[in-house]
Amino acid sequence: MKIYLAGPDVFLPDAIEVGRQKAATCARHGLVGLYPLDNTVDLAAATASQDIFRGNVAMMDEADAIIANLTPFRGPGADAGTVYELGYMAGRGKLCLGYSNDPTTYAERAGRFTTVTAQGSLLTDVEGLTVEDFGLTDNLMMIHALDAYGCPLVVPRARPADIWHDLAAFETCVKLAAERLLAA
């Protein structure tokens, strides 16, 4: 069984090593981890971005499931590319699992990036736009896609010291994927 390993991990300085660690964790549980940086792409080519997209889509098509790292990236919410990949896999009815190493709610994190104030029963930002506040760790569409196509978002009780290299929540997802995929 193959698992597509989505997330902003690909932007880390040690992205290749993180991918190897994740693939090794998958292998220990009888699964094959498909890491986006396993694709060979000439980054100097004019078609590099399209080649990355096509390679990642091919990996997702080959995979039986996705584990998405939804730890907030460059803002209060998950990486946009990872969210697309989660939606792509959910749209194909594949097993979807995800984790975030930041257990705080989306509304709390939004307050780190903009002024959030209460306007009656709603929270709004400095532009007067409503800030989603359902007590969830991220946007309701992602959280409930995981509920519908896999299992609830895995989060630690407390934020780890190194949110990008702590793989405990990831390993929990791998165990859950192994239980579901290998039992089928």
C-alpha angles and dihedrals in degrees: 000000000000128000124198108221106213128181149094088282086102088073096056118110088240095040095138092053092047089051091051091051091050093047090049090052089052091049091052087060096046096261135115116233116213108203118193093229089061085079113095110230130167100228090196092059119106088234096050097118092047090047091053091049093048092046093050092047090050090052092049091049089052094047127091093207145001132232107198123198100218096175106141111271125197091338142018095301144048126292110281094226091052091049089053090051092050090051091046092055094043089050089057092050094245124150109275125199129169144175140193125200090206109074096185119110123263091244091054091050093046086062089062090063104034140011109274120196135178114250103184106301093343134079117225135186129226091280092054093252119143116254111218108246115177094130090257126137092237143351113332093235092063095041094050093042086061090048091050100042104030131342138314119292111278113230132167120243089243132020109265119238090246109035093183099051104032104102100180095106090043091054090051088056091049091052091050091048091049092050092051101037100040092046092055 
